[in-house]
Amino acid sequence: MEPCRIRRALPADLGDILSIEDDSFDPAIRESPDTFRERMEVFPAGFVILETPEGSAGYLCSELWDLSGPPTPSDFALGHSARDRHSPRGRTLYVSSYGIRKAFRGRGLGRALFRDFLERAPADFPFDEILLLVSRTWSEARRIYEAEGFRQVLTVPGFFRFSDGSSADGEVLRRPRVRDSTGTPSAPMMKDKELP
Ligand SMILES: CC(C)(COP(=O)(O)OP(=O)(O)OC[C@H]1O[C@@H](n2cnc3c(N)ncnc32)[C@H](O)[C@@H]1OP(=O)(O)O)[C@@H](O)C(=O)NCCC(=O)NCCS
């Protein structure tokens, strides 16, 4: 794989993030520029860009949630306010969005970004578990999550409503921060990675 690195996202990255978002999601479920700006302001350590020699290839953003029990459907809403939801002392890392530009897919970069973010995150902030929400129809993303040891803990019926009128259930996946002993230990895949 070509040398690449992950680094914190900056306001100047917003244009790239939006074009990756356009490449990655149906128009009806894309996040707004304000949502991304807010996420960067509220939890900068949880918002990263994957840079390659050919330019920005992907992004991943996240929040810390303070959950008092297992997640419920009401915990999930598209475009929810990170400012309202993020809790610096929360112990649940919620990966709110993640995508790779189409031209860069199929080279292992998506898996590398996801894995490397989760590997280095504990050095930046503490958390006990990771949650995310995926559509049943997003098979590439699901392959990554399953291989990384995530298991489904909740279904949110009809959560995703697409622009062609179709809908799909949201599947909430969870993994403890440290994978159980049956998981294959993961190794860093980036040749060069750093956060400022
Ligand atoms: C999910 C995503 C980030 C993966 O990025 P990527 O760089 O293509 O991923 P990788 O190259 O690391 O490949 C990951 C897996 O997807 C599979 N894959 C990649 N491209 C594929 C394709 N065109 N068709 C089928 N499978 C494909 C790979 O085979 C690999 O699985 P494997 O290693 O078990 O064989 C990317 O597809 C994407 O941005 N999708 C749209 C947004 C999205 O779904 N985000 C997740 C929201 S929860």
The ligand as a Tripos MOL2 file, in Angstrom:
@<TRIPOS>MOLECULE
LIG
   48    50     1     0     0
SMALL
NO_CHARGES

@<TRIPOS>ATOM
      1 C1        -16.9290    0.9160    3.5690 C.3       1 LIG1
      2 C2        -15.7740    1.6210    2.8310 C.3       1 LIG1
      3 C3        -15.2490    2.7150    3.7210 C.3       1 LIG1
      4 C4        -14.6860    0.5810    2.5610 C.3       1 LIG1
      5 O1        -13.6180    1.2620    1.9070 O.3       1 LIG1
      6 P1        -12.5380    0.4730    0.9980 P.3       1 LIG1
      7 O2        -11.3100    1.2890    0.9920 O.co2     1 LIG1
      8 O3        -13.1160    0.0900   -0.3000 O.co2     1 LIG1
      9 O4        -12.3510   -0.8380    1.8800 O.3       1 LIG1
     10 P2        -11.2140   -1.9440    1.7300 P.3       1 LIG1
     11 O5        -10.5000   -1.8180    0.4190 O.co2     1 LIG1
     12 O6        -10.4260   -1.9020    2.9820 O.co2     1 LIG1
     13 O7        -12.0900   -3.2670    1.6530 O.3       1 LIG1
     14 C5        -12.9430   -3.6300    2.7110 C.3       1 LIG1
     15 C6        -13.7720   -4.8240    2.3250 C.3       1 LIG1
     16 O8        -14.7320   -4.4660    1.3480 O.3       1 LIG1
     17 C7        -14.6140   -5.3390    0.2170 C.3       1 LIG1
     18 N1        -14.7930   -4.5600   -0.9900 N.ar      1 LIG1
     19 C8        -14.1370   -3.4400   -1.3700 C.ar      1 LIG1
     20 N2        -14.6060   -3.0060   -2.5410 N.ar      1 LIG1
     21 C9        -15.5620   -3.8680   -2.9070 C.ar      1 LIG1
     22 C10       -16.4260   -3.9650   -4.0070 C.ar      1 LIG1
     23 N3        -16.4090   -3.0710   -4.9930 N.pl3     1 LIG1
     24 N4        -17.3230   -4.9790   -4.0340 N.ar      1 LIG1
     25 C11       -17.3720   -5.8810   -3.0470 C.ar      1 LIG1
     26 N5        -16.5700   -5.8510   -1.9650 N.ar      1 LIG1
     27 C12       -15.6900   -4.8610   -1.9020 C.ar      1 LIG1
     28 C13       -13.2060   -5.8510    0.2480 C.3       1 LIG1
     29 O9        -13.1650   -7.1120   -0.3890 O.3       1 LIG1
     30 C14       -12.9020   -5.9260    1.7140 C.3       1 LIG1
     31 O10       -13.3250   -7.1170    2.2840 O.3       1 LIG1
     32 P3        -12.3250   -8.3740    2.4070 P.3       1 LIG1
     33 O11       -10.9760   -7.8190    2.7570 O.co2     1 LIG1
     34 O12       -12.9280   -9.1820    3.4770 O.co2     1 LIG1
     35 O13       -12.3110   -9.0020    1.0670 O.co2     1 LIG1
     36 C15       -16.2460    2.1920    1.4690 C.3       1 LIG1
     37 O14       -16.7980    1.1590    0.7140 O.3       1 LIG1
     38 C16       -17.2460    3.3240    1.6060 C.2       1 LIG1
     39 O15       -16.8810    4.4690    1.8020 O.2       1 LIG1
     40 N6        -18.5380    2.9690    1.4870 N.am      1 LIG1
     41 C17       -19.6080    3.9690    1.5320 C.3       1 LIG1
     42 C18       -19.7650    4.5740    2.9220 C.3       1 LIG1
     43 C19       -20.0070    3.5440    3.9940 C.2       1 LIG1
     44 O16       -20.6280    2.4990    3.8140 O.2       1 LIG1
     45 N7        -19.5290    3.8970    5.2020 N.am      1 LIG1
     46 C20       -19.7340    3.1250    6.3830 C.3       1 LIG1
     47 C21       -20.8900    3.7040    7.1210 C.3       1 LIG1
     48 S1        -21.3360    2.7130    8.5320 S.3       1 LIG1
@<TRIPOS>BOND
     1     1     2 1
     2     2     3 1
     3     2     4 1
     4     2    36 1
     5     4     5 1
     6     5     6 1
     7     6     7 2
     8     6     8 1
     9     6     9 1
    10     9    10 1
    11    10    11 2
    12    10    12 1
    13    10    13 1
    14    13    14 1
    15    14    15 1
    16    15    16 1
    17    15    30 1
    18    16    17 1
    19    17    18 1
    20    17    28 1
    21    18    19 ar
    22    18    27 ar
    23    19    20 ar
    24    20    21 ar
    25    21    22 ar
    26    21    27 ar
    27    22    23 1
    28    22    24 ar
    29    24    25 ar
    30    25    26 ar
    31    26    27 ar
    32    28    29 1
    33    28    30 1
    34    30    31 1
    35    31    32 1
    36    32    33 2
    37    32    34 1
    38    32    35 1
    39    36    37 1
    40    36    38 1
    41    38    39 2
    42    38    40 1
    43    40    41 1
    44    41    42 1
    45    42    43 1
    46    43    44 2
    47    43    45 1
    48    45    46 1
    49    46    47 1
    50    47    48 1
@<TRIPOS>SUBSTRUCTURE
     1 LIG1         1 GROUP 0 **** ****
